[in-house]
Amino acid sequence: MKLYELATLRTVIFGAGKAAPAIKDYVSAPEAKGKLLGAWASDIGRLNEVFILREFDSRVDLDAERERARRSSNPFGCAELLTGMDLDSYAPLGFLPPVETGDFGPFYEIRTYRMKPNGLGPTEEKWRDAVPTRTGYSPLTIAMYSIDGGSRFTQIWPYRSLEERGTARGKSVADGVWPPKGGPDWLTPDMYSTIAMPLAFSPLK
């Protein structure tokens, strides 16, 4: 099973564009572990944030890359532009395929929910039933659950436009397809969402 890291880099004002070249070099360095899937700058929601999604073949590689970042004097090559950094580890819902890179955006919605302590099993079951129909309205990049820290559930949805997002979400709700029936019962009200745009070097465009 693939594992994922979603790094959230909080930057100084207008820091995302300035940090992008250094981030690209950092994640593609010879000693780097993992495969870069996506790199985005926040546009709507919490601003001055950069999101880096990477895929790992093993927990050993993920942990090694985490250690590299934590011990670095210049994490992601842009320490002078950073005001904070969160490194979150995830596993995908078991029925989903690995992330496919390509041109699906340019608007990516990154949604994170806090699940109830016993919410993972029921959430995965509800999503397994509903996702095949929901992705007929718009594609899903990944849905994944935290394997460290608090019980979090993060999804990434690409859209061609904000209008497409509104239409897909509105119609799927109106048709009774979304949210998964009974799915919200296993979530807490602690939810947040960001619309982010790909950086130039992002494989997910």
Summary of the structure (lengths in Angstrom):
residues: 205
radius of gyration: 16.7
end to end distance: 24.3
largest distance: 51.5
contacts: 657
relative contact order: 0.22
helix: 31%
strand: 36%
